[in-house]
């Protein structure tokens, strides 16, 4: 005689009332549903509140494994609103990508930096340099004291830059894997209002393409979450 459990979904976890908590791929859908009920500002503010906890856990683990922490390590912080206002005030042409774009689209991912794909026109390179100059940008992870000046000439000579600034970590990306240049990222972006500012944010489709192309271990979990968000959006296009 067959067991009462024979009709249960293999590997599935049944919750009271049949409410689906996890997707088939293990994504916590309750976190995504809750994030989608919040405003973008609330999602970003929650991200900022989580950073000190993550920093404390990271430092605690480093102290246990190494017996000490790195000297001069700056605490994690990310002043998203202030960074966006700096970019807006200097009229920088960019698309928000990476972890904050994921967060803006409803992801539960916590990120420590602001990533943008930027236009590489001469005028925009000047605008980026002007926006970040007051924030003392410096190459992330580079020894202090190295000669570095983030001006238009430096930006023209490179493509991607990871920076420490007074308001948190910033990544300037000239081309996004799986998406392309600023112009191509712009074509795959949505217009969002954040802190009263109009910001172009890479779409779910663009984020999925970027994560697939990057193919890093950490991107696999992000990709599963983004795909679930897309399913939710497609199932409720007016929501």
Backbone as CSV, one residue per row, in Angstrom:
resi,resn,N_x,N_y,N_z,CA_x,CA_y,CA_z,C_x,C_y,C_z
1,UNK,0.854,-1.194,0.000,0.000,0.000,0.000,0.889,1.243,0.000
2,UNK,0.646,2.208,-0.890,1.517,3.373,-0.976,1.445,4.232,0.270
3,UNK,2.565,4.840,0.572,2.650,5.728,1.735,1.871,7.008,1.474
4,UNK,1.389,7.636,2.570,0.684,8.917,2.442,1.585,9.994,1.871
5,UNK,2.905,9.765,1.965,3.852,10.784,1.507,4.261,10.591,0.054
6,UNK,3.696,9.578,-0.608,4.125,9.269,-1.966,3.812,10.382,-2.955
7,UNK,2.762,11.165,-2.664,2.385,12.234,-3.587,3.091,13.546,-3.291
8,UNK,3.874,13.594,-2.215,4.590,14.824,-1.864,5.668,15.118,-2.884
9,UNK,5.933,16.365,-3.093,6.951,16.776,-4.048,8.326,16.377,-3.537
10,UNK,9.148,15.681,-4.329,10.466,15.240,-3.867,11.308,16.416,-3.412
11,UNK,11.840,16.295,-2.215,12.731,17.335,-1.707,12.024,18.579,-1.236
12,UNK,10.692,18.626,-1.357,9.964,19.824,-0.979,9.738,19.910,0.518
13,UNK,9.507,21.125,0.998,9.202,21.347,2.408,7.814,21.951,2.482
14,UNK,6.911,21.260,3.170,5.541,21.745,3.253,5.369,22.636,4.474
15,UNK,4.811,23.853,4.264,4.569,24.786,5.352,3.074,24.901,5.605
16,UNK,2.756,25.325,6.788,1.350,25.448,7.194,0.557,26.251,6.171
17,UNK,-0.576,25.708,5.759,-1.449,26.407,4.820,-1.022,26.280,3.378
18,UNK,0.043,25.500,3.123,0.490,25.332,1.744,1.180,26.560,1.175
19,UNK,1.577,27.496,2.036,2.224,28.738,1.581,3.638,28.442,1.105
20,UNK,3.972,28.877,-0.103,5.286,28.587,-0.654,6.321,29.562,-0.102
21,UNK,7.249,29.009,0.653,8.314,29.823,1.252,9.547,29.827,0.368
22,UNK,9.919,28.653,-0.129,11.110,28.540,-0.968,10.726,28.144,-2.386
23,UNK,11.490,28.634,-3.351,11.308,28.203,-4.732,11.921,26.817,-4.900
24,UNK,11.708,26.230,-6.070,12.290,24.921,-6.350,13.819,24.955,-6.294
25,UNK,14.391,26.141,-6.503,15.855,26.275,-6.486,16.384,26.737,-5.132
26,UNK,15.497,26.859,-4.138,15.941,27.194,-2.791,15.939,28.662,-2.445
27,UNK,15.416,29.519,-3.312,15.352,30.957,-3.039,14.240,31.226,-2.032
28,UNK,14.531,32.025,-1.016,13.525,32.385,-0.011,12.577,33.424,-0.611
29,UNK,11.396,32.982,-0.993,10.438,33.868,-1.657,9.811,34.869,-0.698
30,UNK,9.790,34.547,0.596,9.199,35.473,1.560,10.003,36.762,1.632
31,UNK,11.328,36.648,1.522,12.169,37.851,1.541,11.895,38.719,0.311
32,UNK,11.744,38.074,-0.829,11.487,38.831,-2.055,10.121,39.506,-2.007
33,UNK,9.111,38.773,-1.529,7.773,39.375,-1.433,7.790,40.581,-0.502
34,UNK,8.490,40.443,0.624,8.545,41.554,1.579,9.262,42.758,0.975
35,UNK,10.362,42.515,0.263,11.097,43.620,-0.349,10.252,44.339,-1.392
36,UNK,9.485,43.590,-2.149,8.654,44.200,-3.184,7.548,45.067,-2.606
37,UNK,7.208,44.841,-1.342,6.202,45.683,-0.670,6.797,46.997,-0.175
38,UNK,8.121,47.079,-0.117,8.799,48.282,0.368,9.076,49.244,-0.781
39,UNK,9.268,50.503,-0.450,9.727,51.466,-1.455,11.207,51.209,-1.723
40,UNK,11.708,51.739,-2.826,13.127,51.565,-3.138,13.990,52.162,-2.037
41,UNK,13.601,53.342,-1.542,14.375,53.973,-0.467,14.443,53.078,0.763
42,UNK,13.319,52.440,1.104,13.305,51.544,2.259,14.203,50.336,2.032
43,UNK,14.237,49.828,0.810,15.126,48.700,0.505,16.591,49.108,0.659
44,UNK,16.927,50.290,0.179,18.308,50.754,0.265,18.698,51.086,1.702
45,UNK,17.769,51.632,2.472,18.057,51.947,3.871,18.263,50.674,4.684
46,UNK,17.500,49.630,4.395,17.699,48.351,5.076,19.064,47.772,4.734
47,UNK,19.468,47.938,3.480,20.802,47.495,3.080,21.867,48.186,3.925
48,UNK,21.731,49.501,4.083,22.711,50.268,4.853,22.743,49.830,6.311
49,UNK,21.576,49.508,6.875,21.530,49.090,8.278,22.184,47.732,8.498
50,UNK,22.209,46.909,7.470,22.807,45.581,7.604,24.327,45.596,7.519
51,UNK,24.909,46.621,6.930,26.350,46.643,6.705,27.171,46.573,7.988
52,UNK,26.835,47.315,9.063,27.627,47.189,10.291,27.614,45.777,10.871
53,UNK,26.473,45.092,10.775,26.390,43.724,11.284,27.284,42.799,10.471
54,UNK,27.226,42.926,9.148,28.065,42.092,8.292,29.531,42.368,8.557
55,UNK,29.867,43.646,8.742,31.251,44.025,9.039,31.708,43.402,10.355
56,UNK,30.845,43.463,11.373,31.203,42.906,12.678,31.431,41.402,12.589
57,UNK,30.562,40.706,11.853,30.719,39.261,11.696,31.992,38.929,10.924
58,UNK,32.276,39.715,9.884,33.482,39.486,9.088,34.735,39.705,9.923
59,UNK,34.754,40.805,10.677,35.922,41.120,11.503,36.103,40.093,12.607
60,UNK,34.992,39.627,13.170,35.074,38.612,14.217,35.675,37.323,13.671
61,UNK,35.244,36.931,12.474,35.793,35.733,11.858,37.268,35.880,11.539
62,UNK,37.654,37.079,11.059,39.064,37.315,10.749,39.915,37.283,12.005
63,UNK,39.385,37.838,13.093,40.124,37.855,14.351,40.355,36.445,14.871
64,UNK,39.347,35.588,14.721,39.479,34.212,15.202,40.461,33.414,14.362
65,UNK,40.417,33.613,13.041,41.255,32.807,12.153,42.694,33.306,12.073
66,UNK,42.888,34.623,12.250,44.217,35.197,12.091,44.799,35.721,13.393
67,UNK,43.968,35.790,14.413,44.457,36.303,15.686,44.478,37.808,15.763
68,UNK,44.156,38.452,14.646,44.139,39.917,14.629,43.391,40.365,13.384
69,UNK,43.105,41.655,13.305,42.471,42.234,12.122,43.485,43.111,11.398
70,UNK,43.187,43.413,10.141,44.099,44.241,9.369,44.142,45.650,9.937
71,UNK,45.343,46.203,10.155,45.420,47.564,10.680,44.916,48.576,9.670
72,UNK,44.227,49.592,10.180,43.776,50.676,9.314,42.585,50.333,8.447
73,UNK,41.972,49.205,8.692,40.797,48.823,7.900,39.646,49.772,8.193
74,UNK,39.036,50.311,7.138,37.921,51.227,7.297,36.641,50.441,7.508
75,UNK,35.785,50.889,8.424,34.512,50.192,8.613,33.637,50.322,7.370
76,UNK,32.821,49.285,7.123,31.940,49.313,5.956,30.887,50.397,6.126
77,UNK,30.695,51.178,5.095,29.641,52.188,5.097,29.324,52.509,3.648
78,UNK,28.091,52.895,3.408,27.674,53.240,2.059,26.552,54.254,2.138
79,UNK,26.876,55.495,1.829,25.899,56.586,1.868,25.291,56.739,0.477
80,UNK,24.301,55.898,0.190,23.758,55.834,-1.165,23.135,57.158,-1.595
81,UNK,22.296,57.729,-0.753,21.633,58.977,-1.137,22.647,60.067,-1.441
82,UNK,23.638,60.218,-0.586,24.645,61.264,-0.797,25.449,61.017,-2.074
83,UNK,25.781,59.765,-2.360,26.517,59.455,-3.584,25.673,59.752,-4.822
84,UNK,24.411,59.373,-4.778,23.533,59.646,-5.917,23.374,61.143,-6.144
85,UNK,23.316,61.916,-5.061,23.191,63.372,-5.206,24.475,63.974,-5.802
86,UNK,25.626,63.446,-5.417,26.883,63.922,-6.008,26.864,63.702,-7.517
87,UNK,26.452,62.516,-7.933,26.408,62.214,-9.360,25.378,63.086,-10.073
88,UNK,24.220,63.265,-9.434,23.169,64.081,-10.041,23.582,65.545,-10.163
89,UNK,24.187,66.080,-9.106,24.583,67.492,-9.117,25.600,67.791,-10.212
90,UNK,26.417,66.798,-10.549,27.417,66.991,-11.610,26.909,66.519,-12.969
91,UNK,25.641,66.096,-13.012,24.999,65.648,-14.253,25.763,64.487,-14.909
92,UNK,26.163,63.530,-14.108,26.862,62.346,-14.628,25.858,61.450,-15.353
93,UNK,26.224,60.980,-16.535,25.396,60.038,-17.295,25.822,58.625,-16.911
94,UNK,24.910,57.883,-16.275,25.255,56.544,-15.794,24.005,55.697,-15.659
95,UNK,24.211,54.395,-15.521,23.157,53.447,-15.194,23.592,52.715,-13.932
96,UNK,22.711,52.646,-12.956,23.002,51.914,-11.722,22.954,50.420,-12.022
97,UNK,24.031,49.712,-11.652,24.120,48.277,-11.915,24.510,47.564,-10.612
98,UNK,24.836,46.296,-10.692,25.364,45.582,-9.534,24.356,45.385,-8.416
99,UNK,24.888,45.280,-7.187,24.075,44.952,-6.030,22.971,45.943,-5.731
100,UNK,23.232,47.246,-5.877,22.187,48.230,-5.595,21.073,48.182,-6.640
101,UNK,21.435,47.886,-7.882,20.393,47.716,-8.902,19.545,46.498,-8.575
102,UNK,20.189,45.420,-8.127,19.441,44.239,-7.689,18.497,44.600,-6.553
103,UNK,19.019,45.338,-5.594,18.223,45.742,-4.433,17.029,46.599,-4.879
104,UNK,17.275,47.517,-5.796,16.203,48.384,-6.289,15.123,47.584,-7.003
105,UNK,15.513,46.452,-7.610,14.556,45.620,-8.321,13.853,44.623,-7.408
106,UNK,14.204,44.622,-6.099,13.511,43.769,-5.147,14.344,42.695,-4.507
107,UNK,15.618,42.596,-4.863,16.491,41.553,-4.322,16.731,41.726,-2.832
108,UNK,17.008,40.599,-2.159,17.378,40.627,-0.744,18.889,40.686,-0.565
109,UNK,19.633,40.753,-1.668,21.096,40.791,-1.617,21.585,42.051,-0.910
110,UNK,22.586,41.901,-0.044,23.193,43.036,0.646,24.510,43.381,-0.052
111,UNK,24.713,44.644,-0.331,25.917,45.057,-1.041,26.640,46.177,-0.299
112,UNK,27.952,46.248,-0.487,28.773,47.249,0.192,29.255,48.355,-0.727
113,UNK,28.880,48.319,-2.001,29.369,49.372,-2.889,28.307,49.792,-3.887
114,UNK,28.565,50.922,-4.518,27.697,51.479,-5.545,28.395,51.281,-6.884
115,UNK,27.769,50.516,-7.771,28.338,50.226,-9.090,27.559,50.989,-10.158
116,UNK,28.276,51.643,-11.043,27.615,52.319,-12.155,28.330,51.995,-13.456
117,UNK,27.540,51.914,-14.522,28.093,51.853,-15.875,27.982,53.273,-16.424
118,UNK,29.095,53.843,-16.833,29.127,55.268,-17.153,29.422,55.534,-18.624
119,UNK,28.887,56.631,-19.129,29.178,57.063,-20.496,30.619,57.544,-20.573
120,UNK,31.287,57.224,-21.671,32.711,57.549,-21.789,32.968,58.752,-22.701
121,UNK,31.975,59.607,-22.838,32.194,60.851,-23.578,33.120,61.754,-22.763
122,UNK,33.803,62.659,-23.431,34.740,63.560,-22.751,34.026,64.380,-21.681
123,UNK,32.829,64.865,-22.002,32.105,65.700,-21.037,31.701,64.890,-19.808
124,UNK,31.363,63.613,-19.994,30.944,62.801,-18.851,32.132,62.402,-17.984
125,UNK,33.289,62.198,-18.593,34.484,61.915,-17.790,34.807,63.116,-16.901
126,UNK,34.659,64.321,-17.451,34.851,65.532,-16.642,33.829,65.577,-15.502
127,UNK,32.584,65.197,-15.797,31.523,65.235,-14.790,31.794,64.243,-13.661
128,UNK,32.261,63.048,-13.995,32.576,62.041,-12.966,33.700,62.538,-12.071
129,UNK,34.739,63.062,-12.694,35.869,63.576,-11.919,35.416,64.684,-10.970
130,UNK,34.546,65.572,-11.451,34.055,66.673,-10.618,33.180,66.158,-9.487
131,UNK,32.367,65.135,-9.769,31.464,64.594,-8.751,32.223,63.911,-7.626
132,UNK,33.283,63.185,-7.962,33.978,62.374,-6.960,35.165,63.077,-6.295
133,UNK,35.677,64.128,-6.918,36.849,64.812,-6.366,36.681,65.223,-4.902
134,UNK,35.524,65.791,-4.485,35.375,66.182,-3.077,35.348,64.999,-2.112
135,UNK,35.209,63.784,-2.644,35.066,62.587,-1.803,36.384,61.831,-1.659
136,UNK,37.478,62.426,-2.139,38.819,61.846,-2.019,38.884,60.404,-2.535
137,UNK,38.560,60.179,-3.803,38.587,58.817,-4.346,40.009,58.267,-4.400
138,UNK,40.126,56.973,-4.090,41.436,56.311,-4.113,41.223,54.874,-4.525
139,UNK,42.173,54.286,-5.213,42.053,52.916,-5.682,41.871,51.967,-4.511
140,UNK,40.795,51.207,-4.539,40.492,50.287,-3.450,41.560,49.196,-3.351
141,UNK,42.076,49.030,-2.149,43.067,47.993,-1.905,44.489,48.391,-2.212
142,UNK,44.695,49.559,-2.823,46.057,49.993,-3.147,46.732,50.555,-1.903
143,UNK,48.060,50.365,-1.762,48.771,50.938,-0.614,48.622,52.456,-0.596
144,UNK,48.442,53.002,0.573,48.325,54.456,0.692,49.646,55.105,0.333
145,UNK,49.539,56.259,-0.315,50.735,56.991,-0.685,51.083,56.900,-2.150
146,UNK,50.443,55.987,-2.882,50.711,55.903,-4.315,50.114,57.124,-5.014
147,UNK,50.802,57.653,-6.002,50.244,58.805,-6.722,49.020,58.394,-7.521
148,UNK,47.903,59.008,-7.232,46.669,58.699,-7.959,45.777,59.917,-7.964
149,UNK,45.311,60.257,-9.147,44.383,61.379,-9.298,43.278,60.941,-10.250
150,UNK,42.055,60.929,-9.760,40.927,60.526,-10.597,40.451,61.745,-11.385
151,UNK,41.082,61.975,-12.514,40.658,63.063,-13.389,40.228,62.473,-14.726
152,UNK,39.838,63.332,-15.647,39.343,62.857,-16.937,40.399,62.056,-17.687
153,UNK,41.660,62.477,-17.582,42.735,61.765,-18.282,42.894,60.347,-17.736
154,UNK,42.805,60.194,-16.404,42.912,58.864,-15.795,41.750,57.986,-16.230
155,UNK,40.542,58.546,-16.222,39.368,57.792,-16.636,39.465,57.381,-18.109
156,UNK,39.986,58.259,-18.933,40.138,57.953,-20.352,41.151,56.836,-20.576
157,UNK,42.182,56.797,-19.730,43.239,55.794,-19.880,42.816,54.409,-19.414
158,UNK,41.771,54.339,-18.575,41.295,53.056,-18.065,39.888,52.773,-18.530
159,UNK,39.281,51.774,-17.914,37.900,51.426,-18.245,37.085,51.175,-16.989
160,UNK,37.592,50.298,-16.116,36.904,49.951,-14.875,37.753,50.385,-13.676
161,UNK,37.111,51.004,-12.689,37.812,51.498,-11.507,37.029,51.110,-10.249
162,UNK,37.704,50.536,-9.265,37.100,50.286,-7.954,37.736,51.252,-6.966
163,UNK,36.905,52.038,-6.294,37.392,53.168,-5.514,36.874,53.175,-4.083
164,UNK,37.722,53.615,-3.172,37.286,54.024,-1.837,36.926,55.507,-1.934
165,UNK,35.844,55.923,-1.281,35.532,57.345,-1.187,35.049,57.643,0.231
166,UNK,34.903,58.910,0.534,34.444,59.318,1.862,33.010,58.863,2.143
167,UNK,32.273,58.501,1.107,30.874,58.088,1.277,30.668,56.598,1.025
168,UNK,31.759,55.854,0.854,31.660,54.420,0.621,32.343,54.011,-0.669
169,UNK,32.315,52.725,-0.934,32.986,52.170,-2.110,32.162,52.408,-3.373
170,UNK,32.876,52.758,-4.441,32.238,53.032,-5.734,32.989,52.258,-6.809
171,UNK,32.252,51.636,-7.718,32.865,50.966,-8.867,32.375,51.647,-10.140
172,UNK,33.324,52.093,-10.959,33.011,52.704,-12.243,33.277,51.667,-13.320
173,UNK,32.249,51.252,-14.027,32.355,50.181,-15.012,32.094,50.733,-16.408
174,UNK,33.071,50.571,-17.292,32.922,51.078,-18.653,32.086,50.178,-19.529
175,UNK,32.189,48.865,-19.300,31.394,47.893,-20.050,30.952,46.786,-19.107
176,UNK,29.685,46.403,-19.194,29.110,45.367,-18.335,29.083,44.049,-19.094
177,UNK,29.661,43.009,-18.523,29.642,41.687,-19.158,28.203,41.268,-19.441
178,UNK,27.956,40.796,-20.647,26.630,40.335,-21.009,25.662,41.425,-21.403
179,UNK,26.053,42.681,-21.202,25.183,43.821,-21.519,25.864,44.749,-22.517
180,UNK,27.057,45.225,-22.170,27.800,46.089,-23.076,28.136,47.438,-22.483
181,UNK,28.221,48.439,-23.329,28.607,49.787,-22.944,27.454,50.515,-22.253
182,UNK,27.726,51.742,-21.857,26.694,52.565,-21.231,25.455,52.658,-22.105
183,UNK,25.655,52.890,-23.406,24.510,53.048,-24.304,23.651,51.778,-24.328
184,UNK,24.303,50.624,-24.304,23.562,49.363,-24.298,22.904,49.107,-22.940
185,UNK,23.602,49.485,-21.870,23.014,49.351,-20.530,21.810,50.287,-20.385
186,UNK,21.930,51.487,-20.921,20.824,52.455,-20.865,19.586,51.878,-21.555
187,UNK,19.798,51.212,-22.690,18.676,50.639,-23.438,17.989,49.519,-22.668
188,UNK,18.712,48.929,-21.695,18.140,47.846,-20.889,17.870,48.305,-19.453
189,UNK,17.631,49.581,-19.281,17.424,50.119,-17.930,16.009,50.661,-17.763
190,UNK,15.610,50.798,-16.502,14.329,51.387,-16.141,14.579,52.705,-15.420
191,UNK,13.642,53.618,-15.534,13.740,54.884,-14.796,13.078,54.712,-13.433
192,UNK,13.853,54.968,-12.368,13.354,54.842,-11.002,13.556,56.156,-10.259
193,UNK,12.708,56.412,-9.280,12.862,57.594,-8.432,13.424,57.148,-7.094
194,UNK,14.575,57.690,-6.722,15.224,57.374,-5.456,15.582,58.668,-4.746
195,UNK,15.075,58.850,-3.548,15.378,60.039,-2.754,15.075,61.320,-3.542
196,UNK,14.030,61.264,-4.354,13.639,62.415,-5.157,14.458,62.608,-6.414
197,UNK,15.365,61.683,-6.718,16.219,61.776,-7.898,15.782,60.747,-8.939
198,UNK,15.888,61.111,-10.209,15.604,60.170,-11.284,16.874,59.405,-11.616
199,UNK,16.816,58.079,-11.488,17.997,57.240,-11.674,17.658,56.141,-12.670
200,UNK,18.547,55.914,-13.627,18.403,54.780,-14.538,18.978,53.545,-13.856
201,UNK,18.172,52.480,-13.784,18.556,51.253,-13.085,18.503,50.094,-14.071
202,UNK,19.545,49.289,-14.113,19.570,48.140,-15.008,18.368,47.244,-14.720
203,UNK,17.690,46.825,-15.768,16.474,46.027,-15.632,16.785,44.624,-15.126
204,UNK,15.730,43.912,-14.748,15.903,42.515,-14.346,16.531,41.704,-15.477
205,UNK,16.072,41.942,-16.699,16.644,41.219,-17.839,18.127,41.531,-17.996
206,UNK,18.493,42.800,-17.821,19.895,43.187,-17.924,20.739,42.585,-16.818
207,UNK,20.208,42.594,-15.601,20.928,42.008,-14.470,21.115,40.507,-14.665
208,UNK,20.090,39.826,-15.156,20.189,38.390,-15.407,21.255,38.108,-16.460
209,UNK,21.265,38.897,-17.534,22.274,38.718,-18.586,23.680,38.946,-18.040
210,UNK,23.829,39.973,-17.196,25.142,40.284,-16.624,25.625,39.164,-15.702
211,UNK,24.738,38.630,-14.876,25.110,37.561,-13.955,25.460,36.280,-14.710
212,UNK,24.711,35.980,-15.758,25.023,34.793,-16.558,26.391,34.918,-17.215
213,UNK,26.695,36.106,-17.713,27.971,36.307,-18.396,29.142,36.288,-17.417
214,UNK,28.942,36.834,-16.226,30.031,36.885,-15.240,30.405,35.475,-14.785
215,UNK,29.402,34.662,-14.473,29.642,33.259,-14.179,30.438,32.960,-12.927
216,UNK,30.575,33.929,-12.018,31.298,33.677,-10.776,30.426,32.867,-9.826
217,UNK,31.074,32.253,-8.822,30.329,31.430,-7.872,29.225,32.249,-7.203
218,UNK,29.559,33.454,-6.749,28.566,34.269,-6.041,27.421,34.700,-6.942
219,UNK,27.689,34.761,-8.259,26.651,35.188,-9.190,25.558,34.141,-9.363
220,UNK,25.870,32.882,-9.062,24.883,31.817,-9.281,23.668,31.998,-8.374
221,UNK,23.923,32.295,-7.096,22.817,32.544,-6.179,22.052,33.789,-6.549
222,UNK,22.760,34.837,-6.955,22.111,36.072,-7.381,21.205,35.809,-8.585
223,UNK,21.703,34.994,-9.511,20.947,34.699,-10.727,19.639,33.985,-10.400
224,UNK,19.688,33.021,-9.487,18.464,32.309,-9.101,17.438,33.276,-8.505
225,UNK,17.918,34.204,-7.676,17.023,35.172,-7.044,16.414,36.112,-8.081
226,UNK,17.222,36.593,-9.015,16.740,37.496,-10.059,15.717,36.809,-10.954
227,UNK,15.940,35.545,-11.246,14.991,34.810,-12.071,13.641,34.651,-11.360
228,UNK,13.679,34.458,-10.030,12.425,34.374,-9.278,11.706,35.722,-9.258
229,UNK,12.460,36.812,-9.150,11.860,38.143,-9.194,11.193,38.389,-10.548
230,UNK,11.841,37.944,-11.609,11.260,38.106,-12.941,9.963,37.300,-13.064
231,UNK,9.936,36.097,-12.506,8.700,35.301,-12.522,7.585,36.026,-11.786
232,UNK,7.903,36.603,-10.631,6.910,37.346,-9.856,6.381,38.533,-10.657
233,UNK,7.293,39.266,-11.293,6.883,40.452,-12.062,6.021,40.043,-13.252
234,UNK,6.446,38.986,-13.960,5.705,38.552,-15.147,4.329,38.017,-14.780
235,UNK,4.212,37.431,-13.569,2.922,36.895,-13.125,1.979,37.997,-12.673
236,UNK,2.548,39.173,-12.356,1.735,40.286,-11.878,2.254,41.580,-12.506
237,UNK,2.128,41.739,-13.816,2.730,42.876,-14.515,2.251,44.233,-14.058
238,UNK,1.065,44.313,-13.497,0.559,45.605,-13.039,0.854,45.887,-11.579
239,UNK,1.515,44.924,-10.895,1.770,45.057,-9.458,3.021,45.792,-9.147
